[in-house]
Amino acid sequence: MSVTIRDVAKRAKVSLGTVSRYLNGYSLREQNRARIEEAIRELGFRENIIAKGLKNNRSMTVGVVLASLTDLFATSVITAAESILARENYSIIVCDFESSQDKLDRKLRFLKSRSVDGLILFPGRCNGSEALQEYRDDGIPVVIVNDDMPSFQTDKVTVDNDNASFRAVEWLIHQNHRNIAIINGDLDTYTGRERYKGYLEALQTYDIKPRDEWIACGHFSTRGGYEAAKSLLSLQQPPTAVYITNYYMTFGAVIAVNERKVRIPDDISIVGFDHFELSDVINPPLTVVEQPTDRIGEMAARTVIRRIRGDHDDFPVRISIKTRMMIGDSVRKI
């Protein structure tokens, strides 16, 4: 009776998919590769000649999973990453999971069933996934973008969220503001925690006591930023400045400010986060923290390519990319 790949998988104590990936030229974890090769030798398994001839010519694919296809930050990063991947003859498959844990698992397994060679993941609020463990077991490289996911050890590309927030608030302090509010995202997200941390660190450094009524949550949405700004402007003692930690919340806040006929920067100063084309229609031009989406996408793409090609020398690597302040006219010096 001839030996099958199922026999090899059983002897090597790996999944059938892992053996299939090995036979088709994919890069595996060293431990899995060694087990499979030992099982092949012991069982005398002979590869299919056609598969063996094609495995060096097959097209390579990277899966990309993000919370929403309308997320300008993520799609900008993907655009930059795709440019690098295409140059190296990699295709991409993009999926969104609508911030649902169940949908994330389904999309990850869908991509795995399509035999992707690597994965770029924007996990958002989903901080764990059983399906990700399957990627690790089968030696499929995963690069996480702008998140931590401490429960899953892998390569990560982030921006310096903490330091970016510190410098944004410090800029307001240097303009002699002391009554500084924040419109932040949810603290159950990595970016929400890190940007809030930078805000508090800046106040503490300059001996400014944070006030609970000046700490608002905008849920990283336009509507959330709008409602948070309305609440701050309705206070008996409103802040003189507000730091807003997300592009969509900044837009919502500006809408609320305009509705109340509050003048920027005469009545309230604003520092936002992210700069995209629509930012340029706001008058006056905003002072914002700019994330280098091209650089983030480039580093995510180059990292996943290195792993696919078998370079694991520095695994896992954490790449932190610096942001920069774009100074506009939305901050008044007191």
N, C-alpha and C positions, 0 to 999 in steps of 0.2 A: 504494500500500500504506500502511495506517495505521501511525502510530508507536506502539510499545508501551512499557511501562515498562522492559522489558528493553533496548530501544534507549537509553532515557534513562540507565539504570544504566551501560551500556557507555560512552556518551559522557561521563558525569560521573566515570567511574572509581570507582564505589562499588558496594556490593552491591545486589542486587535488593530485599533486605529494607529497606535504607536508603531507597530510593526509595518503597517501600510505606509506610514510616513517615512520610515527608514528606507523601505524599498523604493520609494519614489524620490529619494535624494534630499529629503528635508533634514534640517539640522535638529538634533535631539540633545537632551541632557546627556552628559558624558556617561553617567551611570546607566541610563536606559540603553544607550548605544552599545556599551560594552556587554550588557546582558543579552541583547538581541544577537550580536555577532557571535557570542559564545554559544547561544542556543542553535544558531544556524550551523556552526561547525559541528556541534555534538549530534545534531539530527541529520546532517547531510542535506539540508534544504538547498534547492537550486532555484534561483530567482527566475522569473519570467524574462526571457531574452528581450522581448519588445519593451517592457517597462524599464529594463536595465539600459537599453539603448536610448530611451527617451528622457531619462531622469535628469540629464544635464542640460536638456533643451526646453524643459517645461517652463511656462510662464510663471512668474512669482506674484503673489497677491498679499496685500496688507489690509486687514479689516480695520475700520474706524468706527467707534461707537461713541455717541454723544447724547446728552439728554434731550436736545431739541435741535432740529435743523434750522430753526429761526434764531439760534444763538449766534450773534454776530462775532463774538470773540472766538468761539469754537470753530465756526466756519471759516473765519479768516486764518486761523492756525492751520486748518485742514488744507486750505488753498495753497498755503506756503509749503506744507509737507508734501502735497501731491506733486508739486513742481519738482522737488528733489527726487521723489520716488519714481516719477516718470522718466527722469533723466537716467536712472539706473535700471530702467525697463521693468519696474514694478507697477502693477495695477492696484487700485483700491476699491473696496466695497464699503459704502457708508451706510450706517444704520442709526436710528435714534430710538430711545427707550422711554421718552416722556417721563423721566424721573420715577419710573416704576421699577421696583426690585424684580418683580416677576418678569416684566418685559425685558429687563436687562439680561437676565439668565437666558431667556428665549433667544434674544438676538445674539448673545455670545455663542450659544449652541448652534444657531443657524450658521454663523460664520465658520465655526469649526467644522460643520458638515460640508462646507464648501472648500475645506482644506486650505484655509488661509495660512500663510507662512509666518505671519506676525500680527500683532494687534496694537493699535493706538487707542487708548481709552480715556474718556472724560467722565469719571464716575459720578460727579455731582454729589447728591445727597446719599447715594447708594455706596456704603462703605464696606461692602463685602459681597461675595458671590460664590456659590458653590461651583458654578461653571468655570470661574477663573482657575480653580484648583485643577480642573481638567486640562487647561492650557499648560499649567506648570508641569503636570504629570507627563504630558506628551511633548514637552520641550518646545512649546510654541512661545516665542518671546512676546512679552507684554510691556509696553511703555505707557505709564500713566501721566496725564498732562494736568498741571495746575491743581493737583490734589495730593493727599498724603496716603490714605488707605493703609494705616500702619499694620493691619492684619495680613497684608499681602506684600511679601518682600519681592520687589521688582524694580526696574529702572523708572525714574520719575523726572519729569521736566516741569519746573515751576518758575514763577517769578518771585521776586523778593517782597511778598505781600506785606509782611510785618514792617520791613524797612521803608517800603513805599508809603505806607500809611503814616509812619513816624514823620517822614519828610514832608508829607502833605500838611499835616497838622502843625508841624514846626514852622512851615512857611506862614501859616496864619498867625502863629504866635509872634513871629518876627515882624509882622505887620501890626503888632501891638493888640491883637485880639486875645481876650481871656475867656469870653463867653462863647465857647465853641461847642456846637452840637455835632452829632454824627447820625447819619441815616445809613444803617448797616443792613447787611443781609442776615439770613438765619445763622445762628451760632452752631447749628448742627452740621454746618458745612465747613470745610477746611478754609476756604477763602474768607468766609464770614468770621471765623475765629481769629485768623491771622491779621486781618485788617482791623478788627476791633482791638486786638492786642497792641498793634502799633499806635492806635489812637490813644489808648490808656498810657502807654509808655511815654509818649510825647508830653501829655499833660503832667505825668508824674515827674519827668525830667525837669520841667519848668515850674514845679510846685503849684500846679493848678489842680484844684479838686474837681473831679467829674461830678456832674449833677444828673441824677436819675432822669429828670424830666427832659434833659437834652440828649438822651440816648434813645433813638427811635429805630424800629425795625421796618424795613421796606420790602423784605422778602425777595430781593433781587428782581423786582418787577416794576414796570412803569406805574401801575396802579398803586403798588405799595409805596413807591417814592412820593407819589402825589399825596396820598393820605398822611404819610409821615410828615411831609413838609407843612401840610395844612395844620396838623396838630402842633407842630413847633411854633408856627406863626400865630397860633391862637393863645399861646401862653401869656400869662400876665407879664412875665419878663422873658420875652423871646431872646434867643441867642443873637449875637452880632455876626456870627459866621457859622457855616455848616459844611462839614466834610461828608461827601456822599460816595459810598464805596463801590458803585456799580453804574455802568452806562445807562441802563434802563431806568434805574431809580433817579439818576440825575435828570433825565428828561421829564419824568413825572414831577419831580420837585420844581423844576423850572415852570411847568404848566401851572402848578399851584401858586407859585410866586406871582406869575403874570395875572392870574385870576384875582388875586388879592391886591393887585396894582402896587405891589411892593417892588421897589427899584433895586436892581443889581448894578453896582455894589453899594450904592448909597445907603440903602436900608438894611441889606444883608449881603454878606460876602459868601461866595460859593467856591469850593474846590471839588471837582468831580473826579471820576475814575474812568479811564478809557477814552480814546479819541478815534472816532470813525467819521466818515464823510458828513453824516447828518449833524454832527457836533458843530460844523461850521455855519449852520443856519441860525444858531442861537446868538442873540445880541444882548449884552456885549459878549465877545469871545470869552469862553470859560478858561480858567486855569484848571488843568487836569493832570492826572497821572496817566502817562501813556505806556501801555504794555506793548513790547516789540513782538507782535504776533508773527512776523516773518521769521524772526530768530527762533521763537518757540517752536514753530512748525519745522524749521530746518533741523533743529537739534533732536526733536522727536523722531523725524524721519531717519536721520543719520544713525541714531542710536538703535532703532529697530532693525535697520539694514545690517549694522555690525553684528548684532546678535544672531540674525538669520544666517549670516555667513560664518558663524561659529566663533566669533571673537567674544569671549566671556571673561577676559582678564580682569576687568574692573567691576564685575557684577557684584551687587547692584549699585548703579551709579545714581546720584541725585544731582541734577544740574539746576542751579538757581540762576536765573537770568535777571539782570538789573532793569528796572523801569527808569523812566525819566519824567521830570516835571516839564509841562508845557505851560509857560506863563502867559495868561491872557489878561483880560481887563475886569475880571469878576471879583477881585479882592481889593477892598479899600484899606488903605493904611490909616489907622486911627491916630 
